[in-house]
């Protein structure tokens, strides 16, 4: 449950607005090679892009596509937390200890994040 909740929270607070800004910045011109297009771009950085979107379209425009993003991030984090806890339990049982060393947590976090 904690993984799902963290995934939903990150989707709402960070990922969706950042992806909307990223896509707007990427799609504003056809080619990075054309210097004329670079001079007349509407969006210059993520903060300026978010500010412009909110000013022109309202706060809700930053959350277009929030439901699919919530589904993706919720599933990703639920799997990540579950796999991490399963690996942690296995390592602790195998080593006969109650806590992981820092390097073990790092490795397990990387492996579970890759799932």
N, C-alpha and C positions, 0 to 999 in steps of 0.2 A: 504493500500500500504506500509506503514512503517513497518508493521509486516513482510510482505513478503520480503521486502528488507533486513531487519535485519536478517531474517532466511537464506536468500541466502548468505549474507556476512559472517555469522558465519559458515555456511557449508563450504565455500571456504577457509576461513582464519584459522579456528580452528578445526572444527569437523572432516572433512575428513582426514587431516593428523594425527590427534590424534587417530582416529579409525584404520587407516592403521597400525600405530605403535602398538596399543593395540593388534590387531589381530596377527601381526607378533610375538609379544612377547608371546602371548598365544599359538600359534600353533608351536612353535619351539621344543617342547618336548611332549611326550605322558603322562607323569605323574610327578607331583611335588614330588612324594614320592621317586623317583629314584635319589639318590644323584649323581650318575655318570653323568646323564643328566644335572644336575644343574651345574656341574663343566665345562661342555663343551658347555654352551649356547652361542649363537652368539649375542643375544640382552640382555642387562642388565637393561636399563632404557629407558624412552621415548626419551630423548634428544640423547642418544647414538644410539638408534634405528633409529631415523630420520636421523642422520648424516650418519650412515652406508647405509641406503637405498638411500639417495641422492648420496653418493660417488659411490656406486656400480651400481645403476640403473638409476640415474638421478632424477631431481626434479619431473618430471611427475609421477613417481612411488608413490609419496605421495598422489596423487590425483586419484588413481584408485577407481572407484565407486563414483565419485563426483556428477554425475547427480542424482542417486537415493537419495543421502544424501541431495542434494539441494532441491529436491522435498519434502522430509520428513521435513527438517528444515524450509523450506519456508512455508509449510502448517501449521506446528506447531506454528510458530511465528505469522502468519497471524491470526489464530484462537485465540491465546493468547492475542494479542493486541486488537482484535475486542471484545472479551468477557470482557476484562478489561475495555475498554471504555464504553461498554454497562452497565456493573455493576456500574461503576463510575457515569454515567449519572443518573441511577436509584436511587442510594444512595443520590446524591446531590439534586435531585428533591424531594425525600422523606424528607430529612432533611432541605430543604430550604436554602442551603448554596451554595457558589461558589467554595470552595476548600475542599478537604478531609483532615482529620487529618492524621498524619503519620501512626498511627496504622491501620486506615481504608485502606490506600494505601497498607500496608503490607498484610492485610487479603485479599483484592481484588486481589492483585498480586498472592498470593498463590492459591486462588480459580481459577483464570483464567489460571494459569500455570498448574493446574490439569486437565483442559479440554482437 
